Amino acid sequence: MHKITKILGKCGRITIPFEMRLALGLQDHDVVSFALDGDTVLVWRENVCDKCTVPSKDAEADRTVTLLQLLDDLSPAELRAALIHLSVKWAQMQEAGGRL
């Protein structure tokens, strides 16, 4: 196991090291979950869309699923991850005076 030491910042924030984000394929705006396992914090990327497809050149023809339909098809864990992600985005927008 590769160990990297980081310092916990204000409000308990910490950055996942670049090497680990790269190895896990984490990108900006990915949804991650945290769990406690004794003294260990487990972090994993959430898959919020099992049925997503890459749009073709005729993207409008591919838009057969609305956002609400997509949300209705999510599992409870995926809904929770989406809610957390959207809550964080909303809070950031409010802090920035309505701009992101």
N, C-alpha and C positions, 0 to 999 in steps of 0.2 A: 504494500500500500504506500502510495506517495503522500507524504505529509507536508502541508504548507501551513504556516502559522500566520494569523491575521489578528489585528487589534479591533475589538468591537467599538464602533463609533457611537455618535450621539443617537439617542432613541433606539439603541440596540441594532443599528444597521451594520451590515458587513457585506463586502463584495466577494462573490464567488470568483476565485482566481481564474484568470484567462485560460490557463492550461486545462483546468477542469471543465470550464464551460465549453471549450473546444472539443475535449474528449467526449463529453456528453451530448454535444450538438446543441447546446443551449444558445438561444439568440435573444435579441432585444424583444421584449414584450411576451416572451414565453411565460406560461403560468407554472409556478413551482409550488409544491406542498412541503410542509415540514411535519415531522413526527418525532416524538421522544422515544428512545429505546434505552432505558436506564440513564446513564450519563451522556449518551450519544444523541446528537440531533441528526436525523435522516432527512435528506433533501432529494426530491425527484421532480422531474418534469411531468406535468399533467398533459394528457392527450385530450383536448377539448372538442375534437371533431373527428370521429371515426369514418364519417361518410363524405368528407370533403373531397372535392375533385379540382383539378386544375382547369380553369376555364379555357375554352377554345377561342379561336378568333371571333366567333360569334357569341360573345359573352352573354348577351341578353337572352339568347336561346337556352343557354346553360343555367340561367337563374330560375330553376324550378322550385327551389326551397327558399322560403323567406327566413329572416332572422328569427322570428318567433317559432317557426316550425323547427329550425335547427335547435333552438333552446329546448323545445318540448321533447326532442329526441335524446337529450343528454342524460347521462346517469346522474344520480344524486352527487357523486364525487365530482363529476365534470361540472354540474351546476354550481357547486360550492366554489370550485376553482374559478369559474367564470365570474361569479359574484365578487370574489375577493379581488380579482384582476380589475373589474369595472369599478369597484369601490376605491381602489388605489388610484386609478386613472381619474376618477371624479374628484378625489381629495387633492390630487396634484393640480388639476384644472382650477379648483377653487382657490388654492394657494397662489396660483399664478394670475389671479384676477380674471378667471374665465378663459384664459388663453393656454394652449399647450403647444 
